[in-house]
C-alpha cells in the first residue's frame, strides 16, 4: 500500500489572511466583527449591512476554531501588525485596523522565527574529548561540546530533561581544573536559592569552588558591604512581616481596616475557596506588586495615576494612597524591597566603577527568565567570557518583566557568539517527547529527542463538570502503584488547586500545596503535590495530571490579582507565553500524563496531531 503523506497546513498563511482581511475592509472593525468575517458568518448584521460577505476574504478562516483565531489576532497585535484603538463611537470599546508594519508585512514578509542550526562536532573537538578521557565519561557528544567550548560568548539552548544543571556544573569544573581559572574569578548566577544550593553541593562533591549566587544574593552582599557608601545609613530588606505592618499602617492612615480593604479589593468569585488569612496575604503581596511596578516605571505619582488609574474607583484610590504611604514609610524606617536591590547596585556601580567586581567567566542559568535590569548588570560586570544556558520554550515570566527576546536575539547582540543545543531528553519516553515537540512547534526550535527507555502514556479525558474531574484524579491517585511523591497535579490557577485540595482532604489523601504563598514546599513520602504550573517549573515526577485544560484556562483569560489587569508595565505576548506554560506542564512528566477538562471543548493548545498521540 502506498502511504499518503499527511497534509500539514502552513499556519503562517492564517496570519497573512487576517492582515489581508483587515486591509480589504475599508473601516476599522471590532474583534467580534472581524472574527465573524473570517469565519464567514452571514448572520452578523454589520456584515450584511456593509455587504462584507461579497469581499474576497470573507470566510477565509472558516476551518479554524474561534479560540485559535483570537490567538492569532492577539499575536498580530503584539507584533504591531494590527493596531487596537478606542472606537470613535464608544471610547470604552476597541476597534482593529492594519498598521503600517502590517502593510509592509504583506508586501515583504519578515522572517518571524529564528533559524537555529544543529550542532556540528569537529574532528578537532572529538580529539579533545578523547584527550580529556574519564572527565567527560557518560556525557553525549552535544553535552561534551557545551562543556568544553572555547568561544567567549556562548548560549546553550537546553531542552527540558536534557541535563542542564549537570552540564552547567561540569563546565565550571572544566574551567577550574583544565582552564586553570581561579575560583573567585568564576561567577555562576541562578534564580532561586534551591538552585544555588544544589549547584554549590555538586561543585563541592567535584572538589571545585566558584562564586555561586542568585541575582538577589549577589546584589545584597555588595549592598551590605558598601551600605554606608550607598545609603549613608543601615538598611534592611523588608520581609513579609515588615510588609504586613506597613500595609496595616497605610490602611489606618486611610481610615480603613484590613477587613474593609479585602472586602473592597476582591470580588465574590475571587474569595471562593480562600479564607481571610489567604486573602489578606494576597492583598499585601498585590500592594507591593503595585509599589514595585511604580518604582520600575520611573514615573511620578501623577504620571502613574494618569496612566493606570485614570478611571478612579475605590481600588485605584486605595492603591495610589498605598504607594504614597509606602514610599514615605520605607524611607523613614530604612527598608527596601528586592526590586530596589539591583537598581541600587547599578546606580552604585555607574557612579563608582572601581567597585565593580572582576570576573573572567560568568555563567547564567535559566537565561530565558532574565529581565532588563539583570541584563544591565551583566553588561556592567562585562566579563571576558559569558556562558548562558536556558530554554526559550520555558519562558513563562513575562508578567513580571522577563523578556524572551534576550535569549532569542543573543546572536544579534553577540555576532561572534556560538549557539549550542542540548536536544536529548533523558526524562520522558518517546510518546511524551513527541507530544511536547508538537505543542511548541510554532517556535521552530530543533525537536527534542527521547533517550528514555520505556513506554509513555498520554490521556485526554472530558468530564461533565469539575467535580467529576476531581473524582477522576482521586481514583487514579488511589489506584496508582507509583509513590505518592511521584504524582503531580498541576493547574493554571491557584483557585483550581485550592478547590482540589479541599476535595482531597475530604477523602484523606495527603498532599502539599505549591503556589504563590508556598513555592518552596516539597512533598514527603506519602504526599501528592498539588501545584500551579509556574511553581512546578524545574521539577519532575512519574505521573502528571493537568486539570482544567479549557480555553478559559489555557490561555488564562483572567488574573487572580485584581490590580494586575490595571497595571501592565511589561509588554509581552500573553497568548504565546500561555502556550509555553502548557509546554512546561506536560514536560514535567517522566511516565504518564493525564489531561482533563470539563465542558464542551479542551484548550486549542491541543491540536489534532497531539490528540492522535493520546488515548482518549
N, C-alpha and C positions, 0 to 999 in steps of 0.2 A: 504494500500500500504506500502511495506517495504521501508524505507528510506535508500538509499545507502550513506554511509558517503563519503564526498568529499576527494579525494586523495590529500595529501599535500606532495610535493617533499621536500626532505631534502637537503637544499641548501649547507650544509657543504660538500656534495658529489661533488658539482660543483668545489669547491676549490681543492678537492683531485684529481679530473680528470685533472685539469690543471697541478698540480705538477707531476702526473703520466705521462702526455704527455711530459713535459719537460725532465723528467727522461728517457723517452723512445727514444726521438730524440737524435741522437749521436753528435750533434753540437749545439752551441748557435744559436738562431733564432731571427729575428726581430719581433716586436709586430704584424705587419700585417700578416707575415707568420704563426705565432702561432695561430692567430685568424682564418685564413683560414683553418689551420689544424684541429682546434677544431670544426669548422663549417662544415668540410667535403667538402671544395671547391676544386674539382679536376681540375679546370681551372687555378689554380696557377701554373706557370711554374716550380718554385722551388720544389713544392710538387711532380710534375710529374717527374722531372729530378732526384730527390733523392729517388723516389719511396716511399714517405712518406704515400701515400694512401694505402699502404699494411700494415701499422702499426696498432696494435690493437686498439689504442685510436683515430684513425682518425675518425673525425665526431662525437666524443663522446658528444659534446655540441651543436649539430645541432638544438636543441629545444630552445636555448636561443638567444635573440636578441644581435647583436654585441655590443650595448652600455652596456649591462649587463656584457658581457664577459670582456670588457675593465675595467669595475669597479672591477671585481673580480681579474683581473691581477694586477691592481694598489694596491688593498688590500693586495695581497701576497707580492708585492714589499715592501710595507710599513712594513709588519711584518718580513721582511728579509728572507722570504722563497724563494724569487726569487731575483737574482742579475741582475741589469741593468748596463751593461758595454759598453764602447766605442767599436765599431766594429774594428777589426784588419784591415779591408779593407777600412773603411771610418770613421775617428775619429769623424766626426760630427753626425754620426748615432749611435743608441744604439741597443745592442742585449741582449737577455734574456737567463739566464741559472738557473737551480735549484741550490740553495745554500746548504751548509751543514745542516743548520737548516731545510731547506725544505725536505731534505732526511730523517732527523730524524723524521719529522712530519709524513712522510709516514709509518715509522716503528712503532712509538708510538705517535699517535696524542695527542697533549696537549689540555687541556680544554681551548678553546679560549674565552669563555664567562664566566662571573662571575655568581655564583649561588646565587640568592637572595631569602631569606626565608621570608615568611609572618610574620607580627606582631602577637604575641600571648599576649593576655591580661590576666594577672594572677588574681586570686581571691583577693590577697592582694592589687593589684592595683585598682581593682573595689571598694574595701572597701575604699581606699584612695580617689578615685573620689567622693564617697558619702560624705566623711568627709569634702571635700572642698566645697560641696554644690553649691551655686549660682556662685562661682568663675569660674566653668567650664560649666556653663549653655550654651546651644546652640552649644557645641562642640561635634563632634562624638568621638567614643572610640579611634580611631587611633590618633586623634589630642590631646585628653586628655593625652594619654601616652607620646606623644612627649613633651608636656608642662611640665609634672612633673617628667620625667625620671631622675633617680638618678645617672646614670653612669657618670664617669669623662670625658670620651671621647665618643661623640655621633655624628653620621652622620644621618641626616634626608634627605631622598630622597623624595622630594616633587614634585609631578607631576603638569603639567600645570593646573591652575584653582583650586588648592587644598587648597588655603588659606594660603600660605607660610608666607606672611608678617604678617598677623594676628597672626599666631602661634608663630612666632619669637618674636613679641612684647609681647604676652601673657606670653611666657616663661621668659622674662626679668621681667615682673610684678610678676611672681611666685617667682623668685629668690629674688626680693626685699622685697616682702610682707610676704612670708612664709619661705624662707631660711634665711632671715634677712641679705642678702649680702649688704654692703654699696654701694651706687650708684657709688662712684668713683672707686670701685673695679670691676665694670661690664663694659666691653668694647664691643660694637657692631660695627662690621666692614661691611660697604656696599661698592658698587662700584660706585654709582652715587650720585650727590648732591640731586637729586629729591628723591631718596630712603632714604637718610639720613634725609631730611626734613620731609618726610612722617612718618618715624619711630619716630622722635622726637615729632611730633604732637600727634601721638597715645599714646606715653608714658605720655605726659603732660595731655592728656584727662583722663588717668587712674590714675593720681596722683603719677607717678613714674618718677624718674630721673636715667639716666645712661650716660656713655660716649659713644656718638654715632658719628662715624667718617667714612669718606671714607678712603681708604688706603692712598690716596694723602693728605687729610686734616690732618690725624693723623701724617704723616711724616712731613708735612710742619710746623705744630705748634711746634714740637720738634726742627726742624731746626732753626726756628726763635728764639725760646727761648735760644738756645745754639749756635747761629750764630758765635759769636766771638771765641768760643772754637773750632768749626768745621772748619770755613773758615778763621778766623783771620781778617775778613772784612765783610762788609754788602753785601748781595747777594739778587738777585731778580729772581723770576720765570718769564721767558720770556713769554709775551703774544703774540698774533698773530701779533700785530703791531711791536713789537720788532723783531720777526722772519722775517717779511717782510723787515724791514730796513736792517737786517743782510744779507739776501739773495741778496738784491739790491747792497749792498756794495761788496759782494763777486763777483757778476757778473761784477761789474765795475772794480774790480781788475783783472778779466779775460779779460777785454776789450769787454764785451758783454752787450747788453741791455736786459731788461726783455722780450721784444717782440721777440728778436732773440732767447733767450733761450726757450721760449714757443714754437716757431715755430719748433725748432730742436727737442724738447722733445716729443711732441705729434704728432702722425700720423693723417692723414686726418679723419679716422674713429672716433678717439678719440675726435676730435674737433667738430664733428657734434652735434648740439643742445646745444652747450656751447658758451657763449660769452667770450670775452677776460678776463673779471674780474674773471669769474669762473675758467678758465684755469690757470690764474695767481695764484689764491689761491690754486688750486690743486698742482701746481708746487712747491709752497713754502712748503705745507704740505708734499709732497714727499721728498723734500730736507731734512726735519727734520726727516722723517721716516728713511732715509739712515743714517743721523747723529746719531740718537738714536740706530739704528742697529749696527753701528760701535762701539759705547760705550758698548753695551751689549755683543758684540762678544769678547771683551778683546784682540783683535788682534792689532798689529802695523799697521800703514797705508800701509806699503809694503805687509804685510801678507794679509790684507783686499783686496788690489788691486789684488794680485795673486789669491785669492780665488774667487772673484766675478766679477772682471773687466779685466780678463786676455786678452780677445779678443780685448780690446780697443774700439775705436769709439768715436764720439763726445759726446754722452750721458755719457759714462764712464768717459771721461775727465772732463766734467762739474761737475759731482758728486764727483769725487775724489778731485778736487780743492776746491769744496764746503766744504767737510769735513775738509780739512786742514785749510781753512779760518775760518770756524765757530768755530773750536776748539780754535783757537787763539783769535778770536773776543769775544767769550763768557767769556774766562778767563780775557781778558783786561777790559771788561765792567761789570764784576761781575754778569753774567747771568747764569742761569741753566734751564734745562727742567724738566718736570715731571719724565722723566726716571732717572734723577740724584737723585731725592728725596729719593727713597727707598734705592738706592745703598749707598748714603752718610749716611743715618741713620744706615744702617747695619754696615758700617765701624766704625761709631762713637760708636755704642753700643759694638762692639767687643773690641775696644780699651779702652772703659770707661764703663764697666759693671755696675758700681754703678748708672749710669744714666738711666738704663733700667727701665721703669715704671712697677710696680707690679699690676697685675690684678688677681683676684681669678677666674673670669669667662670671657672667650672671646667667643663671638658668631659671626660667619661669615656667611653673606648672599651670595647667588649666588656662592657657593663654586666650581661649575663646571668651573668657569671662572678664578680661581687663576693661577698665574704663579710661576716660580721658586723662584723669589725674595720675593714674598708675602708669600710663604710657609716658606722661610728662616726667614722672620720677625716673623711669628707666633712661629717658633721654638725658636728664641731668646727671645721673650716675655714669652714663656714657662708657660702658666697659669696652675693652678691645674685642671681646668675644661675647656674643649673645646667642643663647640657645633657648628657644621657646617651644613648648610642646602643648598641644591642645587638640580639640576636635570641633570643627565648626558645626557638625551635626548636633552637638550637645550645647549649643549656645542658647541659654534659656533665661538670662537675667537682664534682658534689655530694659525691663521695667524699673531696674534700679541703676541704670547707667552704663551697663556693659554694651560694647559695640562689636558686632560680628565682623565689621569691616576691617578691624585691626588684624585679624587672622587671615581674612580673605585677601587683603591688599598688602600682605607682608612683602611680597616680591616687588611691588611698586615702590614701597618705602626703602627697601634694601635691594637694589637691582642685582648686586653681586651675591646675593644670598643663595642658599641651597634649600630647596623644599624636599623633604623626605617623608616617607609614608610607612606606617605600620598597619598593614591590611589584614594580617592573620588574627582571627578572633579565637581565643582559647577558652571562652566562657560558654558559648552556646552551640547546640547542634545545627546541622545544615539547614533544617527547615526554618528554624527561628532566625538564623542569619539571613536567609533569603527574604523572609518577611520584613526584617529590619531594612535591608537594602531597598526593597520596593517602596517602603513607606517614606523614604527620604530621597528617592531617585531624582527629584527635581533639582537637587543641589549639584548634580553631575560630578560628584566625587567618586574616586575609584571604589568599586564594591568591596566590602569585607569578604574574607574567605574563611569558611569554617574549618577549624582544626580541633574539633572536639569529637571524641568517639561516643556513639550512641544516637538514638533516635529522639527527636524532639516532638512535642505535642502542642498544637495550637487549636484552641476552640473559640468560636464566636457564638454567644448564646443570647437570645432575645427573651425578655420576660414582660409580663403584663404591667408590672409596677415594681417600684424599688423594694418593697417588702419581699416579693418573690425572688428578686435579685439577691438580697441578703440571705434568704433561706438557702439558695443555691451555694453561695460562698460558705455558709456554715456547714452544710452537708459535705462539701468537698474537703473542707478542713478536717472534719471528723473522720472521714474515710481514708484520708491520705496516710501513706506509710512514711512520708518524709518527716524529719524532725520539725517541730513547730517553728523553731527559729529560722528554718529554711523556707518559710512561707511569708510572702509579702502580699498585702492587699493595698493597692495604690489607687488614688483618686485625684481628680483635678483640684477639688476644693476641700477646705477644712470642714465645711458643713457635712459633706458626704462621709468623711472619716469619723467625725463626731457621732453622727447618726448610727453608723455601723458599730462603733464602739459600744453605744448604749444597747444595741441589739445583741452583740456577742456577750456582753456582761450578763444579760438575762439568761443566756444559755451556758454560762460558766466556762467560756472559752478565754483563757488567759491571753492577754495581748499588751503591747505597749503602743503608745501614740508618738509618731514623729510628725510634728507640724511646726508652725511658726513659733510657738512658745515652748516647744520641746524638741528642737532639732538634734540635740546631742544624745537623745535616748537610744539605747541599743538593747535588743531582745536578749533575755537569758534563756536557758534551756526550758522548753515547755511553753514559750511565749511566741505568738504570732505577731508580726509587725504590721501595724496599720499606719500608712504614711501618705502625705501629699507627695506628688511626683517630684516637686522641687527639693523636698527634704530627703528623697531617696537617691538623688544623684550621687554616683560614685560607689553605690552599694550593689550587691548581687544576691540572689537566692535561687534555690532549685525551682520553686513554684511561684509564679507571679499572677495575681488577679488584678485586672484593671477594670474598675467598676464605673458605671455611669458614662459609657462611651457613646454619647449622643452629640448632636450638633450644637446643643446649648452648652456643653462642657468642653468639647474639642472642635472648634476653638471656643474657649470660655467667653460668654457674652457679658459677663458682669464681674465686678470685683467685690470681695468680701469686706473691703475697706471703703466706705462711702467717699472719703476725701480723694482717693486715688484717681477717680474718674474726673474730678475737677482739676487736679494738678497734674499735668502731663509735661513734666520738664524734659523727658527724654523722648526723642523721636526714633521709633523702631517699627519694624513690620510685625505687628502683633500676630497676624494670622500665621506667618511663616514660623515665628517663634513658638506658637502653639503646636504646630506640626512637629517641630523639633522636640517639644516637650513630650509628645506622644511617642516619638522615637526613643527618648530617654527611658520612658516607662517600659516599653517592650524589650529594650536591650538589657534590662536588669536580669532577665530570666536565664537560668542555666539548663533547665529541662522542659518546663511546661509553662504555657501562657493561657490564661482564661480571660477572654474579653467579654464583658457583659454589658447589656444596656436594656432599658425598658422604654416602651413607647413604639412609635411607628418605624423609626429609622435609626441606624447606627451612624456614627460620625462619617462624613465624607472623606476623612483621612484614611479610611479603609476602602480601597478600591477593589474591583473585580479580581484582579490578579492576586491580591492578598487573600481574598475570600477563598480562592481556589486552593490555597495552601493550608487553609484551616478546615477543621472538622466541624461542620455546623450541626 
